[in-house]
Amino acid sequence: MGRFLWICLGGALGTGARYLLSGWMMWLAGPGFPYGTLAVNVIGSFLLGLLMHVSLSTDAFSPTLRLTLTTGVMGGFTTYSAFNYETLQLVQEGSWPLAAANLGITVVSCLAAGLLGVFAGRVLAGG
């Protein structure tokens, strides 16, 4: 039961961080494109790659801390469901070029960020 509560707490922290970052991005860049969701997904992909590599290749994190950070915090932080909904909204509005841009930029940048996260984990933890 303890591990479950830690994961729930991590999810709450990740959700709060997602809310703050998305709001900041909307304030910074405006509402014309889902920059907040894109930023959350790229940053989340990087951090998840980093955390998974470090936690699985070293003894730096206990299994409970790894699950709290990955399943909890990163699970609450990343927003692929919002990405899907916002892309579909762009399609329904007839903004096919923006929908395609959101799809392409998100997939490519998140894969690249995840790879960079793994490389950063290797630098920090070896492997």
Secondary structure, 3 states (H helix, E strand, C coil): CHHHHHHHHHHHHHHHHHHHHHHHHHHHHCCCCCHHHHHHHHHHHHHHHHHHHHHHHCCCCCHHHHHHHHHHHHHHHCCHHHHHHHHHHHHHCCCHHHHHHHHHHHHHHHHHHHHHHHHHHHHHHCC
